[in-house]
Amino acid sequence: MSFLDQNQKNPSMKKWRSSWSELWLNNKTTPLKPVVFNIQLPNAKDPKNNSSNKTLISNFSGSDRTLLLNDDILLRILSKLPVSQRNANSLVCKRWLNLQGRLVRSLRVLDWDFIESGRLISRFPNLSNVDLINGCFVSSRDSAVILSHKLVSLRVDSCFSSFYDGKLLLPTNIVDRGLTALASGCPNLRRLVVIGSSELGLLSVAEECPTLQELELHKCSDNVLRGIAACENLQILKLVGNMEGFYSSLVSDIGLTILAQGCKRLVKLELSSCEGSFDGIKAIGQCCQMLEELTFSDHRMDDGWLAALSYCENLKTLRFVSCKRIDPSPGPDEYLGCCPALERLHLQKCQLRDKKSIRAMFRVCEAVREVVFQDCWGLDNDVFSFASVCRRVTFLSLEGCSLVTTEGLESVILSWTELQDLRVVSCKNIKVGEASPALSILFSILKELKWSPDTKYLLASSLAGTGMGKRGSKFFKKS
């Protein structure tokens, strides 16, 4: 007996169900494409399908079409948008927030926990410019007292007395730990501003960030400069040794020599509140052959350091900012030398009462072509007359120098045969009516002239005939 016969005789045995594959292979009359087409495109004339069509269209229009773009394409699109729209774009969704973080290159850290928690690196992985000054201070978040300075603004307790106790600055080990985390997460770092770090923290930055080109270091010392010397590609450096009311540290010839031997590619160097002498500046001039700009801000150099500037053979710009003195004992003229490539000499908010040091300064800078005085105290006719030794000056700017008179200005600029540009602003003792015919002729051949020495005179001439500026008893008429 066959198996089929047994099934026919035994009605209790269930029949095998056909699978989907058997039904599909056996049914050759109904193709798949019309079925799918009928499912996707129902009859539009049928009113029953109108509501479903509207639902499909609304769901499609509400979907995020940017999901079809990969991160590289969307990142390229976001980079073309103006900077003013970037903050608004980061609020769209988490994906845009992360992509927008990749476009951020410069950042000022206000909270040090943002670095130690790793959020800074995950949020902004492509940073090239980081300012850590505000984050290095311990700020009281619950206090309503805000202490502001040109560098930092933070909240302090009502019992605050001074910064010198060190309670408002983070410990050195915490700063070094944050620098290590920052350097490992941002290897393309190019500019860094930090305060209170040690040699170890700067060494980690030098090892992990070979492209670092600009560094601003506050509260530095000779030992800290050993870490800076490891930054071989450093080009711009600012050292702040002491800031009155905030912190105090020491930078001497030892640190300047270590710096000069390590950072030989320096192009710009600023020494603020740093100590030193002839030997330290000489080492910088001999080792840093590419140095083009040197700035001294409130310096504490020993006597006789000015003669070391002659070793800076490629120096083009020399600046003095807020210096109480230049060099009280510069030494004999034959030992001063000069800077042959110097082009610009800028003095801003300096005390120029010492005639001996000013005379030596102009001797060293006799090849200069641009001279700028801005808000300098003690600059009278006698002090300004020492500038006549600079015969190649083409540009002169006097601003806020109230002791220089018209006669003193004329005696100097008439000796400069190559003078082309002159700028005189807010110098009250320089009068227009006191100009000689020779000075008037010089004004007529200058390429550029900005002449507003007396602001009171300009105000009176502009208000002439209006009646303003008179006393109230004479201006108001009695009715």
Residue pairs with C-beta under 8 A, 6 or more apart in sequence:
6 13
7 13
7 15
18 26
42 49
42 52
42 53
43 49
44 53
64 93
66 74
66 95
69 77
71 99
74 99
75 99
75 102
75 103
78 86
78 89
78 96
78 99
78 100
78 103
79 103
81 89
86 100
86 103
89 96
89 100
90 96
90 97
90 100
90 101
91 97
98 123
101 123
101 124
101 125
102 124
102 125
102 126
103 126
104 124
104 126
104 127
105 126
105 127
105 128
105 129
106 127
106 128
106 129
106 130
107 120
107 124
107 127
107 129
107 130
107 131
108 130
108 131
108 133
108 134
109 115
109 120
109 130
109 131
109 132
109 134
109 135
110 134
110 135
111 135
112 135
112 136
112 170
112 174
112 178
114 120
114 135
115 132
115 135
115 178
115 181
115 182
116 174
116 177
116 178
116 181
118 181
118 185
120 127
120 182
120 185
121 181
121 182
121 184
121 185
121 186
124 186
125 185
125 186
126 186
126 188
127 186
127 188
127 189
128 186
128 188
128 189
128 190
128 191
129 189
129 190
129 191
130 182
130 186
130 189
130 191
130 192
130 193
131 193
132 175
132 178
132 192
132 193
132 194
132 195
133 151
133 152
133 193
133 194
133 195
133 218
134 152
134 153
134 154
135 178
136 169
136 170
136 175
136 194
136 195
136 196
137 152
137 154
137 168
137 169
137 170
138 167
138 168
138 169
138 170
139 154
139 155
139 156
140 155
140 156
140 157
141 155
142 155
143 155
143 156
143 157
143 158
144 155
145 155
145 156
145 157
145 158
145 160
146 153
146 154
146 155
146 156
147 153
147 154
147 155
147 156
147 160
149 246
151 218
151 243
154 168
156 168
160 168
162 245
163 169
163 245
163 246
163 247
164 247
164 248
169 195
169 196
169 219
169 247
170 196
172 196
172 197
172 198
172 201
173 198
175 194
175 195
175 196
175 197
175 198
175 201
176 197
176 198
176 200
176 201
176 204
177 201
179 194
179 197
179 201
179 202
179 204
179 205
180 201
180 204
182 189
182 205
183 189
183 204
183 205
183 207
183 208
183 209
184 204
184 208
186 209
187 208
187 209
187 210
187 211
188 209
188 211
189 205
189 209
189 211
189 212
190 211
190 212
190 213
190 214
191 212
191 213
191 214
191 215
191 216
192 205
192 209
192 212
192 214
192 215
192 216
193 215
193 216
193 218
194 201
194 216
194 217
194 218
195 217
195 218
195 219
195 247
196 218
196 219
196 247
197 217
197 224
197 227
198 223
198 224
198 227
199 223
199 224
199 226
199 227
200 227
201 227
202 217
202 224
202 227
202 228
202 230
202 231
203 227
203 230
205 212
205 227
205 231
206 212
206 227
206 228
206 230
206 231
206 232
207 230
210 232
210 233
211 233
212 231
212 233
212 234
213 233
213 234
213 235
213 236
214 234
214 235
214 236
214 237
215 228
215 231
215 234
215 236
215 237
215 238
216 237
216 238
216 240
217 224
217 228
217 237
217 238
217 239
217 240
218 240
218 243
218 247
219 240
219 241
219 243
219 247
219 249
220 228
220 239
220 240
220 241
220 249
220 251
220 255
221 241
221 249
221 250
221 251
221 255
222 250
222 251
222 252
222 254
222 255
222 258
223 255
224 255
225 239
225 251
225 255
225 256
225 258
225 259
226 258
228 234
228 237
228 259
228 262
228 263
229 258
229 259
229 261
229 262
229 263
230 262
231 262
231 263
232 262
232 263
232 264
232 265
233 265
234 263
234 265
234 266
235 265
235 266
235 267
235 268
236 266
236 267
236 268
237 259
237 263
237 266
237 268
237 269
237 270
238 269
238 270
238 272
239 251
239 270
239 271
239 272
239 274
240 272
240 273
241 249
241 250
241 251
241 271
241 272
241 273
241 274
241 275
242 248
242 249
242 250
242 273
242 274
242 300
243 273
250 275
251 271
251 274
251 275
251 276
252 275
252 276
252 280
253 276
253 277
253 279
253 280
253 283
255 280
256 274
256 276
256 280
256 281
256 283
256 284
257 279
257 280
257 283
259 284
260 280
260 283
260 284
260 286
260 287
260 288
261 283
261 287
263 288
264 287
264 288
264 289
264 290
265 288
265 290
266 284
266 288
266 290
266 291
267 290
267 291
267 292
267 293
268 291
268 292
268 293
268 294
268 295
269 284
269 288
269 291
269 293
269 294
269 295
270 294
270 295
270 296
270 297
271 295
271 296
271 297
271 299
272 297
272 298
272 299
273 297
273 298
273 299
273 300
274 299
274 300
274 301
275 300
275 301
275 302
276 299
276 300
276 301
276 302
276 305
277 301
277 302
277 304
277 305
278 302
278 304
278 305
278 307
278 308
279 308
280 305
280 308
281 301
281 305
281 308
281 309
281 311
281 312
282 308
282 311
284 291
284 311
284 312
285 291
285 308
285 309
285 310
285 311
285 312
285 313
285 315
286 311
288 312
289 313
289 314
290 314
291 312
291 314
291 315
292 314
292 315
292 316
292 317
293 315
293 316
293 317
293 319
294 309
294 312
294 315
294 317
294 318
294 319
295 318
295 319
295 320
295 321
296 319
296 320
296 321
296 323
297 320
297 321
297 322
297 323
298 321
298 322
298 323
298 324
299 323
301 327
303 327
303 328
303 329
303 330
304 327
304 329
304 330
304 331
305 327
306 326
306 327
306 330
306 331
306 336
306 357
306 360
306 361
306 364
307 330
307 331
307 335
307 336
307 337
307 364
309 315
309 318
309 337
309 339
309 364
310 336
310 337
310 338
310 339
310 364
311 337
312 339
313 339
313 340
313 341
314 341
315 339
315 341
315 342
316 341
316 342
316 343
316 344
317 342
317 343
317 344
317 346
318 339
318 342
318 344
318 345
318 346
318 365
318 368
319 346
319 347
319 348
320 326
320 346
320 347
320 348
320 350
321 348
321 349
321 350
322 348
322 349
322 350
323 350
323 351
324 350
324 351
325 351
325 354
325 357
326 350
326 352
326 354
326 357
326 358
326 360
326 361
327 357
327 360
327 361
328 354
328 356
328 357
329 356
330 336
330 356
330 357
330 360
330 361
331 360
333 360
333 363
336 360
336 363
336 364
337 364
338 363
338 364
338 365
338 366
338 367
339 364
339 365
339 367
340 367
341 367
342 365
342 367
342 368
343 368
343 369
343 370
344 368
344 369
344 370
344 372
345 365
345 368
345 370
345 371
345 372
346 372
346 374
347 372
347 373
347 374
347 376
348 372
348 374
348 375
348 376
349 374
349 375
349 376
350 376
350 377
351 376
351 377
351 378
352 358
352 376
352 377
352 378
352 379
352 383
353 377
353 378
353 383
355 382
355 383
355 386
358 383
358 386
359 386
362 386
362 387
362 389
362 390
363 389
365 390
366 389
366 390
366 391
367 390
367 392
368 390
368 392
368 393
369 392
369 393
369 394
369 395
369 418
370 393
370 394
370 395
371 387
371 390
371 393
371 395
371 396
371 397
372 395
372 396
372 397
373 379
373 397
373 398
373 399
373 401
374 397
374 399
374 400
375 399
375 400
375 401
376 400
376 401
378 403
379 401
379 403
379 404
380 403
380 404
380 408
381 403
381 404
381 405
381 407
381 408
381 411
384 401
384 404
384 408
384 409
384 412
385 408
385 411
385 412
387 393
387 412
388 411
388 412
388 415
388 416
390 416
391 415
391 416
391 417
391 418
392 418
393 416
393 418
393 419
394 418
394 419
394 420
394 421
395 419
395 420
395 421
395 422
395 423
396 413
396 416
396 419
396 421
396 422
396 423
397 423
397 424
397 425
398 404
398 409
398 423
398 424
398 425
398 427
398 430
399 423
399 424
399 425
399 426
399 427
400 425
400 426
400 427
401 427
402 426
402 427
402 428
402 429
403 429
404 427
404 429
404 430
405 429
405 430
405 434
406 429
406 430
406 431
406 434
406 435
406 439
407 434
409 424
409 430
410 435
410 436
410 438
410 439
413 419
413 422
413 439
413 442
414 438
414 439
414 442
419 442
419 446
420 446
420 447
420 448
421 446
421 447
421 448
421 449
422 443
422 446
422 448
422 449
422 450
422 451
423 448
423 449
423 450
424 430
424 450
424 451
424 452
424 453
425 450
425 452
425 453
426 452
426 453
426 455
427 453
427 454
428 453
428 454
428 455
428 456
430 453
430 454
431 453
431 454
432 451
432 453
432 454
432 457
435 443
443 449
443 451
452 458
459 469
460 469
463 469
467 475
468 475
